[in-house]
Amino acid sequence: MNENFYLLDTSFIVAFLSSKDVHHKRALELFEQTEGIFASNFLVFQETVTVICRRAREQNMLSSNLFRIINDFFNTIMIINEI
């Protein structure tokens, strides 16, 4: 079995999670239409949390629900230690 492997970066993840992001719709389409293994690493996780929290704070939208959304997403992909 030969599955495709996709390493997700912060820009894609932020667009996927943020409905206000200009690339949100395209990120959703790509995620839904693509088959394979989605992965990221801990540094991308940290950067994603930082970017989303900064944007949320700027829009006065910081909440505990935000952290659940981020956590739920990262629980659906593989986290790798090395690239």
Number of C-alpha atoms within 10 A of each C-alpha: 3 5 8 10 11 15 15 15 16 19 15 18 23 21 19 21 18 16 12 11 13 10 15 17 14 13 20 16 11 12 14 9 8 11 12 11 12 17 16 21 18 13 12 16 18 11 15 20 19 13 14 21 18 14 14 15 12 10 9 10 13 15 11 8 10 16 14 11 12 17 13 11 13 18 10 10 16 14 16 11 9 7 6
